[in-house]
C-alpha cells in the first residue's frame, strides 16, 4: 500500500461535514450595525469577512428594489428580480422556474441534503421558502406595540431553531428575524435612534443563542460550519422604499464566517466584476456544501473574495 494512498485515506477520514447557518436580519442599516453593541456578530466577523457595502440591488437590473419582497427573494434564490420575478411585497410575478429557492437547487445537486427554515414573515414562507424539510413559521401576536410583537416572535423563532441546531442533521438552516425592520418603521432607521440600536442588540443576543446551540452539537468537532448573515435592505427615516439611489438603503452589512471564510473587511473582486451582493449568499452556501453549480441555473452571485479557496460560482 503506497504512502500517498494512506495519506488520502487519512485525509478522507479527517474531512469535516459541511454545514451552513444563514441568518437574515430584516432592515439592518450598516451604520446602525456599526454603532450597536453586537458582541456575537462581532465574534462572527472576527472569524471571517465583513463587508459593509454589499449590494441589495443591481445597476443592471432595474426591477431590483429595496423592499422586502424582492430583497428576501434575491437573498434566498441567488438571482435578481429579472429572474425570480418579485418586484414588490405582493410577490406577484414570482417565477420559481427561473428563480427557485436555494434549497431546491441544493436538492438538485445533492438529493439527500437536509434543510430547515425558521421565519416570522408569512408571505416569505408562502412564496419562497417552500422547499424546507423543517418549516417553522411564527406569526407575531397582539401586543402593546408592533415592534414588541415582532421582538417576541423573533425570540420564539430562536427558541424553535435551537433544538434543531443542537441535535438535528440539517445541512442548511435559515433563520429570519423581523424586529429590527419593524422598529425602524416605528422609530427610524438610524444609529441615533436608541430603539433601533436596542432592536439590533436584541437580535445580536438571539444570534448568540443560535451560535451557542451550534457549538453544543455532539458532532460539532467533526463539522465545518459556514455562517452567513445579511439583510434585505437598509433604511432612511422610517422607510426604505425607492432606495436604489440611497446608499444607506441599497448597501448593507454582510458577514461570511467560519474556517472556510477569507478573513478581512474587503471582498476583492476583479475589475469589471459585479460588486459583493446578497446574490452571493446562495452560491456561497451551495459551494460550501460541495454542490456543483449548474451554469443553467444562471445564478447572479459569486463566491469570489469571500472564501479562502475562491472559485467563481456563477
C-alpha positions in Angstrom: 0.0 0.0 0.0 1.6 3.3 -1.1 2.3 6.2 1.2 0.1 8.6 -1.0 -2.8 6.2 -0.7 -2.5 6.1 3.1 -2.4 9.9 3.2 -5.5 10.2 1.0 -7.3 7.7 3.2 -6.4 9.7 6.4 -7.5 13.0 4.7 -10.9 11.4 3.8 -11.4 10.2 7.4 -10.5 13.7 8.7 -12.7 15.6 6.3 -15.4 17.5 8.2 -19.1 17.6 7.3 -20.0 21.0 5.8 -22.9 22.8 7.4 -24.5 26.2 6.7 -26.4 28.6 9.0 -27.9 31.5 7.2 -29.3 34.4 9.3 -31.4 37.2 7.9 -31.9 40.4 9.9 -34.6 42.4 8.2 -33.9 46.1 7.8 -30.3 46.2 9.1 -28.8 49.5 8.2 -25.0 49.3 8.1 -24.1 52.3 10.3 -26.7 51.1 12.8 -25.0 47.8 12.9 -21.6 49.5 13.4 -22.9 51.7 16.2 -24.8 48.9 18.1 -23.2 46.7 20.7 -23.1 43.4 18.9 -20.6 41.0 20.6 -22.0 37.9 18.9 -22.0 39.3 15.4 -18.6 40.8 16.1 -17.3 37.4 17.0 -18.5 36.0 13.7 -16.8 38.9 11.9 -13.5 38.0 13.7 -13.7 34.6 12.2 -14.4 35.7 8.6 -15.2 38.5 6.3 -17.3 41.6 7.0 -18.4 43.7 4.0 -20.2 46.9 4.9 -21.2 47.8 1.3 -22.8 44.6 0.0 -25.5 45.5 -2.6 -29.1 44.5 -2.4 -29.9 45.9 -5.9 -28.2 45.6 -9.3 -27.4 48.6 -11.5 -28.1 46.2 -14.5 -31.5 45.0 -13.2 -33.9 47.9 -12.8 -36.6 45.6 -11.4 -34.4 45.0 -8.3 -35.7 47.2 -5.4 -35.2 47.9 -1.8 -38.4 46.4 -0.4 -38.7 43.1 1.4 -40.4 41.0 -1.3 -37.6 41.3 -3.9 -34.9 41.7 -1.2 -35.6 38.4 0.5 -36.3 36.6 -2.7 -32.9 37.7 -4.0 -31.3 36.7 -0.7 -32.8 33.1 -0.9 -32.5 32.5 -4.7 -29.2 34.0 -5.7 -30.7 35.8 -8.7 -32.1 39.3 -9.2 -35.7 40.2 -9.9 -35.4 39.8 -13.6 -35.3 36.0 -13.0 -37.2 35.5 -9.7 -39.9 37.9 -10.8 -40.7 39.6 -7.4 -40.7 43.4 -7.6 -42.9 44.3 -4.5 -44.4 42.7 -1.3 -47.3 41.2 -3.2 -45.0 38.6 -4.7 -47.0 38.8 -7.9 -44.8 37.5 -10.8 -42.9 35.0 -8.6 -41.1 32.7 -11.0 -39.9 29.5 -9.4 -38.7 28.1 -12.7 -36.0 30.7 -13.4 -35.6 31.7 -9.7 -36.0 28.6 -7.5 -35.2 28.7 -3.8 -31.6 27.8 -2.9 -32.9 24.8 -1.0 -34.4 23.4 -4.2 -31.1 23.9 -6.1 -29.3 22.1 -3.2 -31.6 19.1 -3.6 -31.0 19.0 -7.3 -27.2 18.7 -6.7 -27.5 16.5 -3.5 -30.9 14.9 -3.1 -30.3 13.8 0.5 -29.4 17.3 1.7 -31.4 18.3 4.7 -32.8 21.9 5.1 -34.6 23.9 7.8 -36.3 27.3 7.7 -37.5 29.5 10.6 -39.2 32.8 9.9 -41.9 35.2 11.1 -43.0 36.8 7.8 -45.7 34.5 6.4 -45.6 35.8 2.7 -42.0 34.7 2.5 -43.0 31.2 3.5 -45.9 31.2 1.1 -43.9 32.3 -2.0 -40.2 31.4 -1.4 -39.2 29.1 1.4 -41.5 26.2 0.3 -38.7 23.6 -0.1 -37.6 23.2 3.5 -37.6 19.8 5.2 -38.2 21.6 8.6 -40.5 24.5 8.1 -41.4 26.7 11.1 -43.4 29.9 10.9 -44.1 32.1 13.9 -46.8 34.7 13.4 -46.4 37.9 15.5 -49.2 38.1 18.1 -51.0 41.1 19.6 -49.0 43.4 21.7 -48.9 47.0 23.0 -46.7 47.8 20.0 -45.9 46.2 16.7 -42.1 46.1 17.4 -42.8 44.3 20.7 -44.8 41.7 18.9 -42.1 41.1 16.4 -39.5 41.0 19.2 -41.4 38.2 20.8 -41.8 36.4 17.5 -38.0 36.6 16.9 -37.4 35.1 20.4 -39.8 32.3 19.6 -38.0 31.6 16.4 -34.7 31.4 18.1 -36.1 29.0 20.8 -37.6 26.9 18.0 -34.4 26.8 16.0 -32.1 25.9 18.9 -33.2 22.2 19.3 -32.6 21.7 15.5 -29.2 23.3 15.6 -28.2 21.2 18.7 -29.5 17.8 17.6 -30.8 17.7 14.1 -28.9 16.6 10.9 -29.9 19.7 8.9 -27.2 20.7 6.5 -28.5 24.2 5.6 -30.6 26.2 8.1 -32.2 29.6 7.5 -33.4 31.8 10.4 -35.1 35.1 9.7 -35.5 37.9 12.3 -38.0 40.7 11.6 -38.0 43.0 14.7 -35.2 45.4 13.6 -37.2 46.3 10.5 -40.4 46.8 12.4 -38.6 49.0 14.9 -37.1 51.1 12.1 -40.5 51.7 10.7 -41.8 52.7 14.1 -38.9 54.8 15.3 -36.5 55.4 12.5 -33.6 53.6 10.7 -30.6 55.5 12.1 -27.8 54.9 14.6 -29.0 58.0 16.6 -32.3 56.2 17.3 -32.0 54.3 20.7 -34.9 52.0 19.9 -33.3 51.0 16.6 -30.0 50.2 18.2 -31.7 48.3 21.0 -33.5 46.2 18.4 -30.2 45.3 16.7 -28.6 44.5 20.0 -31.5 42.2 21.0 -31.2 40.3 17.7 -27.5 40.0 18.3 -28.4 38.3 21.6 -30.5 35.8 19.6 -27.6 35.2 17.2 -25.6 34.3 20.3 -28.3 31.8 21.3 -28.1 30.2 17.8 -24.3 30.1 17.8 -24.3 28.6 21.3 -26.6 25.8 20.0 -24.2 25.1 17.1 -21.3 24.8 19.5 -23.2 22.4 21.7 -23.8 19.9 18.9 -22.4 16.5 19.9 -20.9 16.3 16.3 -19.6 19.9 16.2 -15.9 18.9 16.2 -16.4 16.8 13.1 -18.3 19.6 11.2 -17.3 22.6 9.2 -19.8 25.5 9.7 -20.2 28.4 7.4 -22.3 31.3 8.9 -23.9 33.8 6.5 -25.5 36.9 7.9 -27.1 39.8 6.0 -30.3 41.6 5.3 -32.8 42.7 2.5 -32.2 46.4 2.7 -31.0 49.3 4.9 -33.3 52.3 5.7 -33.8 56.0 5.7 -36.1 57.9 8.0 -38.9 55.4 8.7 -38.8 53.6 5.4 -36.7 52.1 2.7 -38.7 52.4 -0.5 -37.1 53.9 -3.6 -33.7 53.2 -2.2 -31.9 52.4 -5.4 -30.4 55.9 -5.2 -29.7 56.0 -1.5 -26.5 54.4 -0.3 -27.9 53.9 3.2 -30.6 51.7 1.8 -29.1 49.7 -1.1 -25.8 48.9 0.6 -25.8 46.6 3.7 -23.6 44.6 6.0 -22.8 41.0 5.1 -20.8 38.6 7.2 -19.3 35.3 5.9 -17.8 33.4 8.9 -16.1 30.1 9.6 -12.9 28.3 8.8 -13.6 28.5 5.1 -14.1 32.3 5.1 -11.4 34.7 3.8 -10.5 36.9 6.8 -10.7 40.7 6.4 -13.1 43.5 5.7 -12.6 43.9 1.9 -14.0 41.4 -0.6 -11.6 41.6 -3.6 -13.2 41.4 -7.0 -11.5 41.7 -10.4 -12.1 45.0 -12.2 -15.3 44.8 -14.1 -16.8 42.1 -11.9 -20.1 42.7 -10.1 -19.7 44.1 -6.5 -20.3 41.9 -3.4 -24.1 41.5 -3.0 -26.7 39.4 -1.3 -27.0 37.3 -4.5 -23.7 35.8 -3.4 -25.3 34.1 -0.4 -26.9 31.1 -2.2 -23.7 30.4 -4.3 -21.7 30.5 -1.0 -24.0 28.0 0.7 -24.0 25.7 -2.3 -20.3 25.9 -2.8 -19.6 25.1 0.9 -22.0 22.1 0.9 -20.0 20.7 -2.0 -22.8 21.1 -4.5 -21.7 21.8 -8.1 -23.5 24.9 -9.5 -25.1 24.2 -12.9 -24.5 27.1 -15.3 -28.0 26.6 -16.5 -29.2 28.0 -13.1 -27.8 31.4 -14.1 -27.0 32.4 -10.6 -26.1 36.1 -10.4 -23.8 35.8 -7.4 -20.2 34.7 -6.9 -18.0 33.3 -4.1 -15.0 35.3 -5.3 -13.2 37.0 -2.4 -15.4 35.6 0.3 -13.6 32.2 0.8 -10.0 31.2 1.3 -10.3 28.9 -1.7 -12.0 31.0 -4.3 -13.9 29.8 -7.3 -16.4 31.6 -9.4 -19.9 30.2 -8.6 -21.7 32.0 -11.4 
